[in-house]
Amino acid sequence: MPAHAIVGTQTVPIEITLNGVRLSLDVSPSTTLLDLLRHDLVLTGTKKGCDHGQCGACTVIIDGSRINSCLQLAVMQDGKSITTIEGLAQDGVLHPLQTAFIERDAFQCGYCTPGQICSGVALIEEGHAVTRAEIREHMSGNICRCGAYPNIVDAIEDVLVQRGQLQREAAE
Amino acid sequence: MNRFSYHRAGTVAEAVKALSDEPAARLIAGGTNLVDLMKYNVETPSTLIDVTRVEALKGITETEDGGLRIGALVANNTVAYDERVNARFPLLASAILAGATPQLRNAATTGGNLNQRTRCYYFYDIQTPCNKREPGSGCGAIGGLNRIHAILGASEQCIATHPSDMCVGLAALGAEVHIAGPTGERVIAFADYHRLPGDSPQHDNTLRHGEIVVAVVLPQGSQGYAGHYSYLKLRDRLSYAFALVSVAAALEIEGGVIASARIALGGVAHKPWRRQDAEDSLVGRPADDRAFAEAAGLLVSGALGHQHNAFKIDLACRAIVRALAQAAAGTPQSQTDKRIA
């Protein structure tokens, strides 16, 4: 490691709102948001798949936007509001998309599921996807190696239909 | 990832000074490319200068002469879904939505998109030679695996491509890049921002030490292309893959005759590829396949294939003709339904 790299080992104080709870933390500049969540805060619902922004398993919602937490530095989240899979249920009631994933059997091994659900929740809020083809395109950042894609699209479609954002298409 | 210092800049001047003072410092905003490169030890910055709090780099605003100014910090998705961009520069919105994923486009910024590095496998693998990563070490792609590499404007030192879709749209629209640096501000044409590799492939662009991109400006004059445009991207899978070849095509048609044309190629060179003679060849001609094929021939003239990418030359010609036909018909390529009409 070059000599110039041995600097900045000091931690930096940040404040974030995580699943509705205000937290004051000291973080190392080189800690990713994903590692902060999983390692330091033991919120292991958010998954580490590729750790390079290619699989989407680490997707969380930051200030309303779905983001790959593996490519975000924790130190840069100061002042932000972050929602993870652990924060979607309200008062013990699952988010409608969580319920739809269960009803539609939209997972097999489950490893990608927290990222799929966080991504899908944001997709629904964004409002850009109003057909099945658009749901597929807008979920392209979440890989499922079990291949549960048709059921994932079904689950998202169900919630869009419930909310009046999509009219169910004839069987493809 | 190496250890580094963290510096949160509050103003453009502060960011410029911090960058000027430390040769191994890097700016960070969206982080989608830089953090990835740091995980591979391709980038080992001494300091990261966080510019995400700099107000002067935010927002999309009207310019005095009727153009749109996109701040360097504006996220790719924010640009792609902006009503003004969609009404006046829909080619740019389409190009952006052809790239990456919603998650990446939410984080990735306009300035960062310009300054992202190549996705050449050898650039990313520090065990292999790469003149871009380590000048003088050689090129792993020449004689290696080079399916994704350049066919135009490459050198014996480097055949890497610039990976952006957004930049191909910006090149076609003749955008301006607004820059701040230690000696003040300057504006350069988009075509002069990125460079060809030549003997110094370590330099992707013409930024000088200490300079930062503050905004990209879309000129009022390019709004005339809003009716006839298409961004056609061809890749190894239908979504979330870099272009093998992409084409940003834009036409102004008056009375069935082409009044002006812009064509930029992505995935084929170290920068978005344009040629004035190819665009000029279309002016005054009817918008038909014969004219488009001649323009395509001019645009790829001098192309040189390597072992795995020679197919791109013919592919590019066909894609140019198809994209121009889509533009002429007013039926731009959908970025959701990937069937090519």
Chai-1 contact restraints between the chains, C-beta under 6 A:
chainA,res_idxA,chainB,res_idxB,connection_type,confidence,min_distance_angstrom,max_distance_angstrom,comment,restraint_id
A,M1,B,N2,contact,1.0,0.0,6.0,A-B,restraint_1
A,H4,B,A24,contact,1.0,0.0,6.0,A-B,restraint_2
A,H4,B,S46,contact,1.0,0.0,6.0,A-B,restraint_3
A,A5,B,N2,contact,1.0,0.0,6.0,A-B,restraint_4
A,A5,B,R3,contact,1.0,0.0,6.0,A-B,restraint_5
A,A5,B,T44,contact,1.0,0.0,6.0,A-B,restraint_6
A,V7,B,S5,contact,1.0,0.0,6.0,A-B,restraint_7
A,G8,B,R3,contact,1.0,0.0,6.0,A-B,restraint_8
A,G8,B,F4,contact,1.0,0.0,6.0,A-B,restraint_9
A,G8,B,S5,contact,1.0,0.0,6.0,A-B,restraint_10
A,T9,B,R3,contact,1.0,0.0,6.0,A-B,restraint_11
A,V12,B,Y6,contact,1.0,0.0,6.0,A-B,restraint_12
A,P29,B,Y6,contact,1.0,0.0,6.0,A-B,restraint_13
A,S30,B,M1,contact,1.0,0.0,6.0,A-B,restraint_14
A,S30,B,R3,contact,1.0,0.0,6.0,A-B,restraint_15
A,H52,B,D36,contact,1.0,0.0,6.0,A-B,restraint_16
A,G53,B,T32,contact,1.0,0.0,6.0,A-B,restraint_17
A,T59,B,Q103,contact,1.0,0.0,6.0,A-B,restraint_18
A,S65,B,N106,contact,1.0,0.0,6.0,A-B,restraint_19
A,R66,B,Q103,contact,1.0,0.0,6.0,A-B,restraint_20
A,I67,B,Q103,contact,1.0,0.0,6.0,A-B,restraint_21
A,I67,B,N106,contact,1.0,0.0,6.0,A-B,restraint_22
A,I67,B,A107,contact,1.0,0.0,6.0,A-B,restraint_23
A,N68,B,Q103,contact,1.0,0.0,6.0,A-B,restraint_24
A,L71,B,G31,contact,1.0,0.0,6.0,A-B,restraint_25
A,L71,B,T32,contact,1.0,0.0,6.0,A-B,restraint_26
A,L71,B,V35,contact,1.0,0.0,6.0,A-B,restraint_27
A,V75,B,Y6,contact,1.0,0.0,6.0,A-B,restraint_28
A,M76,B,D50,contact,1.0,0.0,6.0,A-B,restraint_29
A,A133,B,T336,contact,1.0,0.0,6.0,A-B,restraint_30
A,A133,B,D337,contact,1.0,0.0,6.0,A-B,restraint_31
A,E134,B,T336,contact,1.0,0.0,6.0,A-B,restraint_32
A,E137,B,S239,contact,1.0,0.0,6.0,A-B,restraint_33
A,E137,B,T336,contact,1.0,0.0,6.0,A-B,restraint_34
A,H138,B,P102,contact,1.0,0.0,6.0,A-B,restraint_35
A,S140,B,T101,contact,1.0,0.0,6.0,A-B,restraint_36
A,S140,B,S239,contact,1.0,0.0,6.0,A-B,restraint_37
A,S140,B,Y240,contact,1.0,0.0,6.0,A-B,restraint_38
A,G141,B,T101,contact,1.0,0.0,6.0,A-B,restraint_39
A,G141,B,P102,contact,1.0,0.0,6.0,A-B,restraint_40
A,G141,B,Q103,contact,1.0,0.0,6.0,A-B,restraint_41
